[in-house]
Structure formats: structure tokens, C-alpha cells
Amino acid sequence: MEKHPIMSMQAQFAYQDEILLDRLETVLPQVMEETGVDMWIVIGDEYNEGPTVESFLPSSFFHARRTAAFIFTHQKGITTRCIVSKPDFSIDRFYTPVLLKPAGFDYETYYSTFAPQYDLEKIRKMDEEDLWSCINRIIKEQDPRQIAIDVSAGTPFADGLSKTNHDHLLTSVDQRYHDRFISSEPLAIRWLETRTPKEMELLTKIVTITRQIIKECYSRAVITPGTTTTGEARFFLMERATRLGMIPWFDATVWIRRKGSSHIDDDSAIIHPGDLLHCDFGIRYAGLCSDVQEMAYVKAQDDEVLISELQRIHTTAMQLQDIMAATFVEGISGNEILTTSLARARGTGMRKPMIYSHPIGIFGHGPGPVMGSFGNQKFVETSGERLLHDSTCYAMELNVREQVPSWDYLEIMYGQEIDILFKDGKVEFFAGRQEQLHII
């Protein structure tokens, strides 16, 4: 772990804020221009923020404070970022506060104490307003052609506006603007799926550490054959990450394949010499996620032939990765990647290739084009039809099902998952990939 030290919490928060500000200054104008949206209103409540609100919060905001309301406009090439709140030193670096005189608020004391840089004389002349009347005022001032809000039947990533807040919005905004409300779905997806160079750099670090933890788990320092259980192994993955300041974003797994048993998924199962282990592990760190699966064999006696058979299967799984990477072309759908990749794989003689890959980034199972699912290898509606864009990231998740001659030709599922970046027409592995079967 020494080559990739973890940042202190202070350094991590500072870097998260650098990333957020960079995204607001570069990605937000780009995706608003691309989708043709000139106003986007994003509203969420404390502990019920919704995905997009979460993506706009700086490091000092673990949750929204009461009701968070952001108003973004993109008109005549100029992007403005407002938050419907009173001035706050931790937020006005990112957004312009526009609720300067809340109803019933002692603004005289507040501005003279906490925000003396604001023009108190000007504020005295303003009308008092609440959050909803402030939103209505900004809409009237900007007079947008469209008002994107987070309501969507196609993805939860653009459906975070609660029924109560939606009702408040319709009640408060002048009736003449109601027919301008549209779903933010295309915009929210593009905002959430697009990665900046700073994020790509951070993801390289995160995936590297994820793979290092897996390598540490797949060692005699952690696994004592005949004693260690799969439960102990998988909890090692999560506990190691937690101690490093990382958060497992899903329940890690460690499975066993062995002669006579193609799949053992039981925390009490003891790991023995001759077992093939399959782990699935991902962490969230500084606002971004990893998702990795790797395989390991527990060394026994006189097993050179078996190891060579397993390594051959591993090579087949890598071949499927290469085939899939070669199908990535900007502008095609996840379903096209799935169909083309499987056809090419079968054309090479693979018996049962499977692909179930997903976008990754701010969320482990992120928005964007999905490429197959474990239960659907033909056509994934809605998410499978989304198109591939530049500067997006994916967990390349797949498996091959092959027979192991030394295990009486038992058919096993051999899984691999590794995080990739699609940029400038090419697929890049953030931190390499598993080239060889781990030997414990």
C-alpha cells in the first residue's frame, strides 16, 4: 500500500472540492449546451437528496441542509450557478446564494456578523421571500425556454425530485411557465457520467488500491488453507478498506469453486488447498467508486496440470475483455456493444461468454449505457439503448463458462471485472487488469 498512500481527510476534502469546482466550470456548461437546456432546477431534502443533489454538494455538506435548491442557467454561452440559500462561506465558492432576505430571518444580525461583505443597505430594500418565491423570482428574471427538473420514468438518476417538492414548485411558479418544465433525464445522465482529467487521475488511484487490497487478501498472510472461511476473507476486504478511510459501496463476496462444486457461497465455508476463489469488491473514496473481480487458486500438491487448465480459462476471459474493448465506438448503444461482442466471442469458439457491464463513477452502478445484464444477454431496454460518450467510465464485468478437465469436466463460471475509461476512442484500464491467476 505504500506506493499509493491514502490522503488525509483534510487533503481528501480539499481534492473533492477541487474536483467539484472543476466539474461545475467545465462539465456543466458542456452538457447544458449539448442537451439544449437553458435552466436546470435541482431540489432535494436533507437525507432525501436524490442523486443529482448529492453530486453538487461540497465536502463540508455530508447531506443537504434542510432543503437544497440549485438553479443553473446556460444562456448566450454564459453559465450561472445559484443556490437558493442565504450566504454561507462553505457554499458560495461554488454557487451564488440568492435567498438574501428569508422571511422571518434576522438578516441584520446575520450579515453584520457572518457576511459583512454583502450590501446590507441593498438587502434592507429587498422584499422578504421564502425558498419557493425565490425560485419563482429567478425564473421570471431569466425567462428560460425550458426548465429541466428531476422527474423521469427512464432512470432514478433523474427522478430525485420528491412529490412534495414537485407540488411546491408547481404551486409557487407562475402558471405561464408550467409548460416549459421538462425532464432533466438527458442532462442529468450526461452530468453524472462524464469524468474530468482530475477524476480520471483519482480513479486510477482508487482502482489501484482496490486491486492491492484484493492481492493482499489472496495471500497466506490472510488465508490459511483449512482454517480461514470465505466470510473471514470477504470481511477482510471490507475492513481493510474501512481502515484506510474507504467505504465499501456493496457487500463484498468471496466464492469457492472446487472439484465437485461449481459454486459455494457460504460465509462458514472453509477454504481448502485446491480451491478456486472468486471475489467481487468495490470501494467509494473521495466521491468516486471502484468495482473489481479477480480469481485466485489455493495451491495444493501435484496440481500443475489443474493450474494450467485454470490459467487457460483465465486467458479466455482476458480474450473476451479484449473483444469487448475493441467494440467501443462513440455514439453506439450499450446493446450494440453487447450484441457485437458476444457474436465475435462465439466466433472465436468461446462456449458461453457472458457480458453484464455497467457505468461507474460517482455511483457504483451509474447512469449511462448498460451492456447486458446477468439475466439478459440479448437486449436491455432503456439503459441498454443509451449511447456511448467520450470521457466515461465502466466496470467491464463478464464471465466465461468453461469445463475443467481435472475436475471431471465440471463447468465453472470464471468471472472478471475491471474498471475502464473510454476516452478519445480508446478503452484504457485504469490500473491494469489481472494478467495471471493469483496463486495462494
N, C-alpha and C positions, 0 to 999 in steps of 0.2 A: 504493500500500500504506500510505501514511502515515496515512490516516483510521482504519485498523484495525490498530494496532501489535500485534505479537506479544508475549505475556507472556514475561518472563524464565523460565528453568527453575524457579527458586525460587518465583516467583509462580504458575506453572502448576501445580506440585506442590501448593502450598497450596490452589489453587482446586479441583483434583481431589479433595483430601481433604475440602474443604467440601461438594462435591457428594456424595461417598460418604456422609459422615455424615448429610447431609440425606436421602438416599435410604433409609438404614437407619432413620432416625427417622420417616419419613413413608410411603414406598412399601412397605417390608417389612411393617409391621403391616397396611396396607391390603390387600395381595394375599394375605397369610396368612388374614385374616378372610374375604376374598372367596372364596377357594378352600376354606375349611374345614379347612385343615391346621394342626394344633397343634404339630407338631415337624418340622423340616426339617434333615437332616444332609447336609452338603456336604463331600466329601473329594476332594482331588487332590494329586498329587505334583509336586515341582519339575520343570519342563519338560514335565510331562504333566498340567497343571492341570485341563483341562476348562473350558467356557465360564462356568459359574456361579462357580467358584472365582476365575477371573480377574476377574469383576465385583465380587468382595468384597475384593480386595487394595488396600490404600492405596498412595499414590505411592511410598513407600520400598521397597515389595516389587515388584521387577521380575518376580519369579517367586515361587511358593510356596517356603517354606524347608523343605526336606525334604518331609514330608507335612503338608499343611494340612488341618485338620478344623474345620468350623464347625458349631455346633449352635444352631438358632433355635427358640424356642418361643413360642407365642401362646395363652395360656390365661387365661380370665376377663378378656379385654380388655387383658392385660399381655403385652408382647413382651420376651423376653430374648435377648441375643446373646452367645454364648460361643464362644471359640476354644480348642481342645484344645492348649494350649501353656503353657510357663512364662511368667511376666510379661515383657513387653517394652515399653519406653517408646514404641516406634513402632506398637504394635498395640492397647494397652489403652485408647487413646482411643476405639476403635471397638467392641472386643469385650472381654468379661471373660475373662481367662485362667483355665482351670480345671484344668490339669495342673500342680499346685503342687509335687508331690514325685515327679518322674520316677524310675523305677528306675535305680539306679547313678549318680545325679546328685549332685554335691557342692552340695547346696542350702544348706548353712551358709555357705559362701564366697560363693555367688551372691547370696543375699538380703542378707547383710551388706554386700556391695559394690555391687550394682546395683539392688536393690529393697528398701531398708530399711523402706519404708512397710508392707510386708507383715508380718503377725504371725508371727514366727519360732517362737514357742512353740507356736502352734496348728499350724503346719506340721510341727513335730517330732512331734506326736502323730498325724499322718495316716499312713495306710498308703502305701507306695510303689506306684506304678501306672504302666503304660505307656499309650500313646495309646488302645489298644483297650479296656483295662479302665476307663479314664476315661470313654469313651463309654458303656460299659455302666452305669457308676455313675450318670451323668447321666440316662440313660433310666429307670433304676429310681427315681431321685428325682422325676422329672417325671411318670412313668407316663402317657405320651401316648396318645390314642385312635388316632392314626395317626402313622406315621413316614415322611415323604416322603424318598426317596433318588433320586439322579440316574441312573435307568435308564429308557430309553424307546425304543420301536420307532418312535415317530412323529416325533421330532426329535433331532438331535445336541445341541441346546442343553440338553436334559435327560437326556443319556446319557453324562455325563462321568465317572461312577464306573467305575474300571478293574476288570477281572475279579479281579485280585489283591486290591484293597481291598474289593471286594464279598465275596469269600471270607473275608477277615479279619473283616469286620463280622458275617457270619452265624456265624462260629466263636466270636466274642467275646461277642455279645449273647445274653442268656438266651433259651432256646428259646421261652418263653411270649410273647415279643414278636415273633416272626418273622412271625406272620400279620397284624401291624399295618403291615408295610412296604408302601408303595405307591409308584407312580411320581410323581416331582415335576413331571411334564410341564406341567400347567396352571399350577402355581405358578411354575416356572422361566420359562415364557414370559411370564407377567404381570410378573414381576420385571424381566426383561430388556427388555421392550418399553416399559415405562412411563417417561415422561420428566417430570422436575420442572421448575418455572419456571427454576431455575438452569441446567439443561441446555438448556432452550429458548433462553435468552439466549446460552449458549455456542455452540449450533448456528447461531444467526443469524450470529455472528462467523465461524465456520468456513466456512459456505456462502458468505458474502460474500467471504472471502479466496480460496476456490476459484474463484469467478467472476472475481475480479480477476486471478488468475494466467492463466486462460483468455483474458481480454481482452488481457492483456499478450502472450501467445503469438500471438494473432490481430492482429499489428501488424507494420509494416515494420521495427520495431526488432528483431524476432526472425526474421521470414520475409522473405527476399529472393527474389522470384519468379525462377525459372530457376536458382537456386543451392541454396536450402535444401531438405533432404529431409524426408519425413514422420518419419523416425527422429529427426532433429535436433529437429523440432518437439515430438514427444511426449516426448523425454527432457528438453527444456527444462521442460515441465510438472512432471515429477518432480524434477528437480534444483532448480528454483526453490522448490518446496515443502520439499525437504530442507534447503535453506539457511535457510529461515525456521523450522526446527525442527519441521516437519510430516513425517508419514510417508505416502507413497503406499501405500494398502492393496491396490491391484491395479495391474497393468501398464497404464499409460495408453495410449490408442490415438489415432492421427490417421489418418483415411482420406481418400481422394480420390474424388470423383465428377467426371467431365468428359465432354464430348461424345464418344460412342463407348465410354465405360467407366463402368458403373454402380457399380463398386466396385473400388478399388485399395488393397490392404493389403500394403505392401512398404516396409520401412524405407529402402530405397535409392531409392524413387520421388521424383523431383524435383517440387516444387510449382511450377506454372506459372500465369501470368495466365489467367483463365477457369476455374480450378478451384474446385469447391465442397468445402470441408473439413468433416469431421465428427470431433469429438474426444469422448473419454469419459475422465473424470478424476475421481479421488476421493482424499481425504486423511483421515488419522486424526490428531487433535490433542487433547491433554488427555483422551483416553479416548473420544472420540466421532468419528463418521465422516461424510463428505460423499460425494456421488456425483452428478456433473453431466455432461450432454452439451449441447454447443452447436455451431452451424453457422456457417461463415464463407465468404464468396466473395472470391476474389482478383481485384481489379479489372483489367479489360483495356480495350481501346478499343471504342467503339461497342457497348456491352453493356447499354444502358439497358433494352431490352426483356427480355433474359435476367434481369437483376436483378429486374425487376418480376414475372417468372414465378416466380422462386425465392422472392420475398417473399410471393407469393400462397400458395405451398405452406407457407411458414412460418406464415402466418395460419391455414391449415387445421390445422396441428399444434397451434397455440395453442387453436383451437376444440375439438380433441379433449381437451386438458388441461381446458378449462372444463367440457366434458360429463362427464368423469370426476370432477372435483371435486364436481359437483352430485349425484353418486350416493352420496357418502359419507354413511352414516347409521349411527349407533352401533348395534351389535348384528347387523348383516348380515354376510355372509361375503365373503371375497375373491372367490369365484366369482360371487356375485350382483353385485358391483361390476363385474367383468369383463363378464358377460353383458349387463347393463343398459347399460353404457357403449358397448359395441360396437353394440348394437341401435340406440341413439339416434344414434350417429355415422353408421351406414349410412342411417338415416332422413333425415339431412341431405344425403345424396348423396355422402358420402365413399366412395371406391372400395375401398380396402384398409386400414382402420385396424387397428393392432396395439397391444396393451397387454401389458406384462410388468413390472409394478411390484412392489416388494418393501419390507418393513420395513427401517428403518435406524436406527442409534443407536450403541450400544456396539460392534456389529458391522456391517460394511457390508451384508452380506446377513443381516439379523437375523431373529429369531423373530416370529411373528405371521401375520396373513393375507397370503398372496401373491395377487396379482391377475394371473393369466395367466403364461405363460412364452413365450419366443420360439418354441418348438416346439409350444406347446399353447395355442390360443385358445378352447378350449371348456370344459374342466373340469379343474382341478388337484386331484388327490386329496390329502387330509390337510391340507397347508398352505393350500390354497385354501379349505378349509372352516372355517378358523379365523375367529373373529368380530372385527369392528372395535371397538376400545375407545377411550375418550377419552384424551387426552394421549399419543398415539402418533405416530410419525413414519415417513414413507415416501419412497423415491425414486420419484417419479412418472415412470416410464420407458415410452416409447411411440414409435411412428413412424407416418407416413403414407406410402403409396407412390403417387406421382403422376407423371404424364408432364410432360416439359419440352419444349414446342413448339420452342424454339430449338435443342434438341439432337436434332432429328428424332424428337421424341416419345419419347425414351428414358425409361423408367420408372426412377425412383430411390427409394431408401429415405431418407426425411428424418426423422432421429431427434431427439428431445428428451428430456432427463432433468433433473428439478429436485427438490430436497428440500422436503418439505411437512410441516406439522404438522396433525394433526386434533385440535381442541380445542373444547369447547363447541358441538359440532355443526357446526363450520365447518372448511374447509380453508384454511390460511394458507401462503403461500410465505415461507420463512424470510428470503430475501434477494432478493425479486423473482424475475423469470424473464426469459428472453431475449425481449424485445419485438420486436426488429428483427434481421434478418440482419446479422451482422458483415460489414463491408466492409474488406478489407485493401488 
